[in-house]
Amino acid sequence: MGEIVVNVAGVSKVIRKQTLVEDISFQIPKGSVLALCGGNGAGKSTVLRMIAGILQPTSGTVTVNNLRWSKERKLFSQQIGYMPDDYQFNQGLSAEETLMFWAALRKVPKRKTRVEEVLELVGLAEKRKSLVNTFSKGMRQRILYAQALLAKPPLLIMDEPTNGLDPFWMNEFVERLQNIKQEGHTVIFSTHQLEIADKAADHIVFLSNGRNVGEGSTGQIREQFGSLYAAFNHSLGLK
Ligand SMILES: Nc1ncnc2c1ncn2[C@@H]1O[C@H](COP(=O)(O)OP(=O)(O)OP(=O)(O)O)[C@@H](O)[C@H]1O
C-alpha cells in the first residue's frame, strides 16, 4: 500500500447508550477512492462525520495525513473538503455569493477565480446569479460538490454525492473523480448506488448495523462474488 492518507482504527460511536458504529477500521492510500456502501441507517454518515472531525469517536482514532482533530484542529480541517448529505442554504444568496462566502471562510486564495472554476466544473456557471433556493435537488448537490472542491483539499469526503443527480451528471461525477484522483486527491464517499461504487471506487467497505461486514478492492469483489450486488447481499447475510 502506498502513502496512507486516512487511517480509521477501531472506531466506535455511542450516543445515549446507543451504539451507532462499532469497531470500524480501514485505511485509504493517497490518490485512491473508497466507497462506503450499506443500507439506510448502516452508519455511513456517522463514519464520514467522524473522519471529517464533525463528530468525535467514543473510542478508536481517526488520522488524516497523520493529523488528529483533537490535537491539530486547524491543520486537520485544512486537509478536508466535506460534502454533507443535506444542507439548508442561505435563502437570499446566489450560487456565486454562496461559494464566495465559503471561499472567504476557508481563506481560499484568488477566490473569485476559484469560484468561477468550480462553477464551470459543476456546470453552473450560467446560473451563477440565480438564487440557490430556486435550484433543483441535483443542482444543489452540484453546489455542495463545488464547495467541497473549493480549497483543493487533499481529502474529499462526500455523503451520498450522486443523490438527485440525473444520468448525465452521475456519469460526469464518475469521470471527474478520475481526474481528481489523478491530481493526487484522496476520496471517500458513501452511496446506496452500487453501480456508482463499482465505477468510481478502488476499494469498497460494506457497513451493516454500524459494523464493517466486508471489504475489498472492486476487482477482488467482482472476482469473488461476480458483482457488487452479490457481495452486498452476502455481506448482509442475505445469500
Ligand atoms: N445524533 C444521533 N443520535 C442518535 N442516533 C443517531 C444520530 N445520528 C444517527 N443516528 C442513528 O445512527 C444510525 C446510523 O445512522 P447514519 O446516518 O450514520 O446511517 P447511514 O448509513 O448514513 O444511513 P442513510 O443511508 O439512511 O443515510 C441510525 O440508526 C441513526 O438513526
The ligand as an SDF file (V2000), in Angstrom:
LIG
                    3D

 31 33  0  0  0  0  0  0  0  0999 V2000
  -27.3350   12.1530   16.5640 N   0  0  0  0  0  0  0  0  0  0  0  0
  -27.8380   10.9060   16.6220 C   0  0  0  0  0  0  0  0  0  0  0  0
  -28.3950   10.4540   17.7650 N   0  0  0  0  0  0  0  0  0  0  0  0
  -28.9060    9.2090   17.8460 C   0  0  0  0  0  0  0  0  0  0  0  0
  -28.8710    8.3320   16.8280 N   0  0  0  0  0  0  0  0  0  0  0  0
  -28.3360    8.7190   15.6810 C   0  0  0  0  0  0  0  0  0  0  0  0
  -27.7810   10.0180   15.4990 C   0  0  0  0  0  0  0  0  0  0  0  0
  -27.2970   10.1150   14.2310 N   0  0  0  0  0  0  0  0  0  0  0  0
  -27.5610    8.9210   13.6580 C   0  0  0  0  0  0  0  0  0  0  0  0
  -28.1700    8.0930   14.4940 N   0  0  0  0  0  0  0  0  0  0  0  0
  -28.5550    6.6850   14.2350 C   0  0  0  0  0  0  0  0  0  0  0  0
  -27.3700    6.0060   13.8810 O   0  0  0  0  0  0  0  0  0  0  0  0
  -27.6230    5.0300   12.8890 C   0  0  0  0  0  0  0  0  0  0  0  0
  -26.6880    5.2750   11.7070 C   0  0  0  0  0  0  0  0  0  0  0  0
  -27.0820    6.4820   11.0630 O   0  0  0  0  0  0  0  0  0  0  0  0
  -26.3180    7.0610    9.7970 P   0  0  0  0  0  0  0  0  0  0  0  0
  -26.9840    8.3490    9.4430 O   0  0  0  0  0  0  0  0  0  0  0  0
  -24.8680    7.0690   10.0700 O   0  0  0  0  0  0  0  0  0  0  0  0
  -26.6440    5.9300    8.7090 O   0  0  0  0  0  0  0  0  0  0  0  0
  -26.4660    5.9610    7.1100 P   0  0  0  0  0  0  0  0  0  0  0  0
  -25.8260    4.6640    6.7340 O   0  0  0  0  0  0  0  0  0  0  0  0
  -25.7860    7.2030    6.6740 O   0  0  0  0  0  0  0  0  0  0  0  0
  -27.9780    5.9470    6.6520 O   0  0  0  0  0  0  0  0  0  0  0  0
  -28.7180    6.5190    5.3100 P   0  0  0  0  0  0  0  0  0  0  0  0
  -28.2460    5.6730    4.1870 O   0  0  0  0  0  0  0  0  0  0  0  0
  -30.1600    6.2860    5.6190 O   0  0  0  0  0  0  0  0  0  0  0  0
  -28.3600    7.9680    5.1750 O   0  0  0  0  0  0  0  0  0  0  0  0
  -29.1060    5.1170   12.5580 C   0  0  0  0  0  0  0  0  0  0  0  0
  -29.7740    4.1250   13.3030 O   0  0  0  0  0  0  0  0  0  0  0  0
  -29.4920    6.5040   13.0540 C   0  0  0  0  0  0  0  0  0  0  0  0
  -30.8270    6.5310   13.4690 O   0  0  0  0  0  0  0  0  0  0  0  0
  1  2  1  0
  2  3  1  0
  2  7  2  0
  3  4  2  0
  4  5  1  0
  5  6  2  0
  6  7  1  0
  6 10  1  0
  7  8  1  0
  8  9  2  0
  9 10  1  0
 10 11  1  0
 11 12  1  0
 11 30  1  0
 12 13  1  0
 13 14  1  0
 13 28  1  0
 14 15  1  0
 15 16  1  0
 16 17  2  0
 16 18  1  0
 16 19  1  0
 19 20  1  0
 20 21  2  0
 20 22  1  0
 20 23  1  0
 23 24  1  0
 24 25  2  0
 24 26  1  0
 24 27  1  0
 28 29  1  0
 28 30  1  0
 30 31  1  0
M  END
$$$$
